[in-house]
Amino acid sequence: MADTELGTAVIAYEDPEEGTVERTVENERIAYFQDHWIVKLDEDEAGNDVVRRIPLQRVHYVERSVEAFEDEVGTLRSQVESFADDLRSTLLGGPEEPERREPERIEIGEGGAGGETDR
């Protein structure tokens, strides 16, 4: 059972098959990211989260019950950072450092491009 101190959220949105849907979830199961509300619905057999991404344009409102607004903002920030880390790991295969390149100097001679390059 989730910690009741986190509060709950009610999201009302348009579903193409069900019409207007109003769903109550725990705050830890809802986040706003990239113009979508993301709601955790369940977990699959492998333990992966099953989420529904709801475009901002389909959402009528989101009502949240929180103890302190600052805590809520911190929770959302943590969720976004965690989601971004998971996405980065999935797409890039791990937390690798970006490739670092030395700056190079390019000189353009008279007449525009096509001059010699000094490295």
C-alpha positions as CSV (number, residue, x, y, z in Angstrom):
1,M,0.0,0.0,0.0
2,A,1.3,3.5,-0.9
3,D,2.1,6.1,1.7
4,T,-1.0,8.2,2.2
5,E,1.1,11.3,2.8
6,L,1.8,11.6,-0.9
7,G,-1.9,12.3,-1.5
8,T,-4.0,11.6,-4.5
9,A,-4.8,13.1,-7.9
10,V,-7.9,13.1,-10.0
11,I,-7.4,13.4,-13.8
12,A,-10.3,14.0,-16.1
13,Y,-9.6,13.4,-19.8
14,E,-11.2,12.4,-23.1
15,D,-10.7,8.8,-24.1
16,P,-11.5,7.9,-27.8
17,E,-13.5,4.8,-26.7
18,E,-14.9,5.7,-23.3
19,G,-15.6,9.4,-23.7
20,T,-14.8,11.5,-20.6
21,V,-13.0,9.5,-18.0
22,E,-12.3,10.6,-14.5
23,R,-9.6,8.5,-12.8
24,T,-8.3,8.8,-9.2
25,V,-4.7,7.8,-8.7
26,E,-1.9,8.2,-6.1
27,N,0.3,11.2,-6.7
28,E,3.3,8.9,-7.3
29,R,1.5,7.4,-10.2
30,I,1.0,10.6,-12.2
31,A,3.4,13.0,-13.8
32,Y,3.5,15.7,-16.5
33,F,6.2,15.3,-19.1
34,Q,6.6,16.6,-22.7
35,D,3.0,18.0,-23.1
36,H,1.5,14.7,-21.8
37,W,0.2,13.5,-18.5
38,I,1.6,10.1,-17.8
39,V,-0.5,7.8,-15.6
40,K,0.8,4.5,-14.2
41,L,-2.1,2.0,-14.7
42,D,-0.5,-1.3,-13.7
43,E,2.6,-3.5,-14.1
44,D,3.0,-6.3,-16.7
45,E,4.1,-9.8,-15.9
46,A,7.8,-8.8,-16.3
47,G,7.4,-6.1,-13.6
48,N,7.5,-3.2,-16.2
49,D,5.1,-0.3,-15.6
50,V,2.1,0.0,-17.8
51,V,1.5,3.7,-18.4
52,R,-1.0,5.8,-20.3
53,R,0.3,8.9,-22.0
54,I,-2.5,11.5,-22.3
55,P,-1.9,14.5,-24.5
56,L,-2.4,17.8,-22.8
57,Q,-5.2,18.7,-25.3
58,R,-7.4,15.8,-24.1
59,V,-7.1,16.7,-20.4
60,H,-9.9,18.7,-18.8
61,Y,-8.3,19.0,-15.4
62,V,-5.9,17.5,-12.9
63,E,-6.7,18.0,-9.2
64,R,-4.1,17.0,-6.7
65,S,-4.2,16.7,-2.9
66,V,-0.8,17.4,-1.4
67,E,0.6,18.2,2.0
68,A,3.0,20.8,0.8
69,F,3.3,22.3,-2.7
70,E,7.1,22.4,-2.5
71,D,7.2,18.6,-1.8
72,E,4.9,18.1,-4.8
73,V,7.2,20.0,-7.1
74,G,10.2,18.1,-5.8
75,T,8.4,14.8,-6.4
76,L,7.5,15.7,-9.9
77,R,11.1,16.8,-10.6
78,S,12.4,13.5,-9.2
79,Q,10.0,11.6,-11.4
80,V,11.0,13.5,-14.5
81,E,14.7,13.0,-13.8
82,S,14.2,9.3,-13.1
83,F,12.1,8.9,-16.3
84,A,14.9,10.8,-18.3
85,D,17.6,8.6,-16.8
86,D,15.6,5.4,-17.7
87,L,15.0,6.7,-21.2
88,R,18.7,7.7,-21.7
89,S,19.7,4.2,-20.5
90,T,17.3,2.5,-22.8
91,L,18.2,4.5,-25.9
92,L,21.9,4.9,-25.3
93,G,22.7,1.7,-23.5
94,G,23.9,3.2,-20.2
95,P,25.2,6.3,-18.6
96,E,28.1,6.9,-20.9
97,E,30.0,10.2,-21.1
98,P,29.4,12.1,-24.3
99,E,32.3,12.1,-26.8
100,R,34.6,15.0,-26.2
101,R,36.3,16.6,-29.2
102,E,39.1,19.1,-29.3
103,P,38.0,22.4,-30.9
104,E,39.3,22.9,-34.4
105,R,40.2,26.1,-36.2
106,I,38.9,26.6,-39.8
107,E,40.3,29.5,-41.8
108,I,38.4,30.7,-44.8
109,G,40.6,32.3,-47.5
110,E,39.6,35.0,-49.8
111,G,36.6,34.2,-52.0
112,G,34.6,32.4,-49.4
113,A,34.5,28.7,-48.6
114,G,37.0,26.3,-49.9
115,G,40.0,27.7,-48.1
116,E,42.5,25.5,-46.3
117,T,41.8,24.0,-43.0
118,D,44.3,24.2,-40.1
119,R,43.9,21.6,-37.5
